Amino acid sequence: MSTLTHWDRVAAALAGAELDHPPVSFWQHFPERDQTATALADVTLAWQQQFDLDFVKLMPPGDYMTLGWGAQSVYRGSTQGTRETVHFPVRSLDDWRHIRPIPLDQGIFREVIGAARLVNAQINGAAPVLQTIFSPLTTAMKLSAGQAITHLRQRPDILHEALAVITEVTRQLVRETLDQGTPGIFFATQCASSALLSSAEYQEFGAPYDLHVLAAAEASRFTLLHLHGEDVLFADLAGYPVHAINWHDRRTAPTLAEGQAQSGRCVVGGVNDQAIPTLTTPELVAHVRAALDSRLNTRVMIGPGCVLPLTTPKEHIETMVRVVRGKND
């Protein structure tokens, strides 16, 4: 078949239609270059220009949802590119009562929305651009150094009140981002794991708020759900109203094929992000080919289970893209 455009390829994979090759994308953090709209847009566009990926995941700082409520963070050289929170707004149960609605036209929210607008203006529809949106419970975890898990068991009423506020701010962020021209979202939950919560707990404190946010993304043309961590509650979230699902499939169950069968949706993965930096070129090629061989049908995109470490050689990324596109012998 003739070569497809990036958007055509993504749309075909989502629908299970014929493909020239699976869509492929990779992403990593850009520490210290993710604090302003202009800097984040510039580095994102340079990344896309270098690798010509089938979709572009915007990479605001991983703690951006907490900053408007008073969190403070610094970058201390993490190879994941993540910042370290040095002040948490929530340190006790009573602190949740200070979580109130906050505006999106100032601070980091203005920068994150602005970066999306700038990137979309330059990409100009050539490839899908996805804004990173965190689930409300994930934001609660980041606001409290993880104490949200303990607190929701101690005083569920207080956590529900805070989660309702966080959810509404997140919904506004989704709507504003989509209204500014961003075609899709990358919806990430870092709490849908049996290592943190039981299925029943996630159904009470995670799912209702997730679904409320996703309802605000109804206009999204490409919503990608990311399940972070190991022992993910895949079955609990497999029916979410999203277009595709991404998780650490090379490190935790289910496999790509199993996830595709369970969800009935396109799956994104196949690459063990943590292993990639240290592989030799032959090992790297074999790793990506194994991902290609694992697919049951065309409803698959090749990508990492999560962000690539900053130590990943750029040549490795170029090699993986070439292999997926059948340009590597």
Buried (B, 14 or more C-beta within 10 A) or exposed (E): EEEBEBBBBBBBBBEBEEBEBBBBBBBBBBBEBBBBBEBBBBBBBEBBEEBEBBBBBBBBBBBBBBBBBBBBBEBEEBEBBBBEBEEBBBEEBEBBEEBEEBEBEEEBBBBBBBBBBBBBEBBEEEBBBBBBBBBBBBBBBBBBEBBBBEBBEEBBEBBBBBBBBBBBBBBBBBBBBBEBBBBBBBBBBBBBBBEBBEBEBBEBBBBBBBEBBBEBBEEBBBBBBBBBBBEBBBEBBBEBEBBBBBBBBBBBEBBBBBBBEBBEBBBBBBBBBBBBBEBEEEEBBEBBBEBBEBBEEBBBBBBBBBBBBBEBBEEBBBBBBBBBBEEBE
